[in-house]
Amino acid sequence: MKHINLSFAACGFLGIYQLGAASAFCKHGQKLLRDVKAFAGASAGSLVASVLLTAPEKIEECIQFTHEFAEDLRRQSFGAVTPGYDFMARLRQGLESILPPNAHQLAHGRLHVSITSTRMGRNSLVSSYSSREDLIQVTHSWGRKWASVPFAPVASCPGWDGPAGPPWDP
């Protein structure tokens, strides 16, 4: 089989569906996964792609984390936008527990994450990660645009996932 590329779309809270697809690939599609040259994603899809590429053995753990995260959100008065609830910290906690220490090395050149520069308003694919922290910053930038959290520069270029457009323009 020729090399293929596997992309996970921006999907917000449908990320659990994509985790289910990733789990099916791990259980029933090992031959297909061996032929994947590059993984791509935007928004929650970049999280799924990063786990499938760097820690496929932790897909079920990631699904469990997502279920617990959703239950935690349901207990909040206003969900993810409940004052005082730190959605991004909880998401980061999950990423840090699942991604391996060398995730950035495994992802380098193979994981392509769609982000938009807040300075230039241009979309680009990021596939170079200087550290695990850099990878974490890129893959969880999606929540920042609606969670009203300042975005820390990634590779000297602040931005957020996917294309920019109303109401997200800087």
C-alpha positions as CSV (number, residue, x, y, z in Angstrom):
1,M,0.0,0.0,0.0
2,K,1.1,3.5,-0.7
3,H,1.7,5.9,2.1
4,I,-1.4,7.8,3.2
5,N,-2.1,10.8,5.4
6,L,-4.7,10.8,8.1
7,S,-6.5,14.1,9.0
8,F,-8.9,14.9,11.9
9,A,-11.1,17.9,11.3
10,A,-11.8,20.7,13.6
11,C,-14.8,19.4,15.5
12,G,-15.0,20.9,19.0
13,F,-16.9,18.6,21.3
14,L,-17.3,15.9,18.7
15,G,-13.7,15.0,19.5
16,I,-14.9,12.0,21.4
17,Y,-16.3,10.6,18.1
18,Q,-12.8,11.0,16.6
19,L,-11.3,9.3,19.6
20,G,-13.6,6.4,18.9
21,A,-12.4,6.3,15.3
22,A,-8.8,6.4,16.5
23,S,-9.5,3.6,18.9
24,A,-11.0,1.5,16.0
25,F,-7.8,2.2,14.0
26,C,-5.7,0.9,16.9
27,K,-7.8,-2.2,17.4
28,H,-8.6,-3.1,13.8
29,G,-6.4,-1.0,11.5
30,Q,-2.8,-1.6,12.5
31,K,-1.9,-2.3,8.9
32,L,-3.4,0.9,7.8
33,L,-1.7,2.9,10.6
34,R,1.7,1.5,9.6
35,D,1.2,3.2,6.2
36,V,0.3,6.6,7.6
37,K,3.0,9.0,6.7
38,A,1.5,12.2,8.2
39,F,-1.2,13.0,10.7
40,A,-3.1,16.3,10.6
41,G,-5.7,18.1,12.6
42,A,-7.2,21.3,13.8
43,S,-8.9,22.1,17.0
44,A,-9.9,18.9,18.9
45,G,-8.8,17.0,15.8
46,S,-5.2,18.0,16.5
47,L,-5.4,16.5,20.0
48,V,-6.7,13.2,18.6
49,A,-4.1,13.1,15.9
50,S,-1.3,13.9,18.4
51,V,-2.3,11.0,20.7
52,L,-2.8,8.6,17.8
53,L,0.7,9.4,16.5
54,T,2.7,9.7,19.8
55,A,0.8,7.5,22.2
56,P,-1.6,5.1,20.4
57,E,-1.4,2.7,23.4
58,K,-3.1,5.5,25.5
59,I,-6.1,6.0,23.3
60,E,-8.4,4.2,25.8
61,E,-6.9,6.3,28.6
62,C,-7.6,9.4,26.6
63,I,-11.2,8.3,26.0
64,Q,-11.6,7.8,29.8
65,F,-10.1,11.2,30.5
66,T,-12.5,12.8,28.0
67,H,-15.5,11.1,29.6
68,E,-14.4,12.4,33.1
69,F,-13.7,15.8,31.6
70,A,-17.3,15.9,30.2
71,E,-18.8,14.8,33.5
72,D,-16.8,17.6,35.2
73,L,-18.1,20.1,32.7
74,R,-21.7,19.0,33.2
75,R,-21.4,19.6,36.9
76,Q,-20.5,23.3,36.3
77,S,-23.3,25.8,36.3
78,F,-22.3,27.3,32.9
79,G,-20.2,24.4,31.6
80,A,-16.8,25.4,30.3
81,V,-17.5,29.1,30.7
82,T,-18.4,28.9,34.4
83,P,-16.5,31.7,36.2
84,G,-13.5,30.3,38.0
85,Y,-13.5,27.0,36.1
86,D,-10.2,26.6,34.3
87,F,-11.1,24.6,31.2
88,M,-7.6,25.0,29.7
89,A,-5.8,23.8,32.8
90,R,-8.0,20.7,32.9
91,L,-7.3,20.0,29.2
92,R,-3.5,20.6,29.8
93,Q,-3.6,18.2,32.7
94,G,-5.0,15.5,30.4
95,L,-2.4,16.2,27.7
96,E,0.5,16.1,30.1
97,S,-0.7,12.8,31.5
98,I,-1.1,11.1,28.1
99,L,1.6,12.5,25.8
100,P,5.0,10.8,26.3
101,P,8.1,12.8,27.2
102,N,9.4,12.5,23.6
103,A,6.1,13.4,22.0
104,H,7.6,16.4,20.2
105,Q,10.2,14.2,18.6
106,L,7.7,11.6,17.5
107,A,5.4,14.4,16.1
108,H,8.2,16.4,14.4
109,G,7.6,16.5,10.6
110,R,4.6,14.1,10.9
111,L,2.0,15.9,12.9
112,H,0.6,18.9,11.0
113,V,-1.6,21.3,13.1
114,S,-3.7,24.0,11.4
115,I,-3.4,27.4,13.2
116,T,-4.0,31.0,12.2
117,S,-1.5,33.7,13.0
118,T,-3.2,36.4,15.1
119,R,-0.7,39.0,13.7
120,M,-1.2,38.3,10.0
121,G,-4.5,36.5,9.9
122,R,-3.0,33.8,7.8
123,N,-3.5,30.1,8.3
124,S,-0.6,27.7,8.3
125,L,0.3,24.2,9.2
126,V,2.7,23.7,12.1
127,S,4.8,20.5,12.0
128,S,8.0,21.5,13.8
129,Y,8.1,21.2,17.6
130,S,11.2,22.2,19.6
131,S,9.9,20.7,22.8
132,R,7.0,18.8,24.3
133,E,5.8,22.1,25.7
134,D,5.7,23.5,22.2
135,L,3.6,20.6,21.0
136,I,1.2,21.0,23.9
137,Q,0.9,24.7,23.2
138,V,0.1,24.1,19.5
139,T,-2.4,21.3,20.0
140,H,-4.4,23.0,22.7
141,S,-4.5,26.5,21.2
142,W,-8.0,25.8,19.9
143,G,-9.7,26.4,23.3
144,R,-8.2,29.8,23.8
145,K,-10.3,31.6,21.2
146,W,-13.5,30.9,23.0
147,A,-12.3,30.5,26.5
148,S,-10.9,34.1,26.5
149,V,-7.5,32.9,27.6
150,P,-4.4,34.8,26.3
151,F,-2.4,32.8,23.8
152,A,1.2,32.2,24.6
153,P,3.5,32.5,21.6
154,V,4.4,29.2,19.9
155,A,7.5,29.3,17.9
156,S,7.4,33.1,18.1
157,C,4.0,33.2,16.4
158,P,0.8,33.7,18.4
159,G,-2.2,32.1,16.9
160,W,-5.1,29.7,17.2
161,D,-6.4,26.7,15.5
162,G,-8.0,26.6,12.0
163,P,-8.9,29.5,9.9
164,A,-9.7,32.9,11.4
165,G,-13.0,34.6,10.7
166,P,-15.9,36.2,12.5
167,P,-16.3,36.2,15.4
168,W,-12.7,35.1,16.1
169,D,-10.7,37.8,14.2
170,P,-8.2,39.4,16.5
